[in-house]
Amino acid sequence: MSAGRRAVKLFRNGRNQAVRIPVEFELPGHDAVMFREGDRIVIEPVRKPGLAALLDSWDDIAEEFPEIEDRPPAPEEIF
């Protein structure tokens, strides 16, 4: 076996086939997504949606914002 690989045993858990995940391959969190890529089975952790996903879920604001005069700050003497 090459580095980053480990032999594991498959077993039955009721009607499901199962495999114990060795500690060095543990995934964060409590949920994962599993999918097949050819002969491979890939398991990925479900990540919490970030700020961009939260902002995308919000509706646009319907109200108009008032115009604000944006003057440069008054000069200050610093020395």
Buried (B, 14 or more C-beta within 10 A) or exposed (E): EEEEEEEEEEEEEEEEEEEEEEEEEEEEEEEEEEEEEEEEEEEEEEEEEEEEEEEEEEEEEEEEEEEEEEEEEEEEEEE
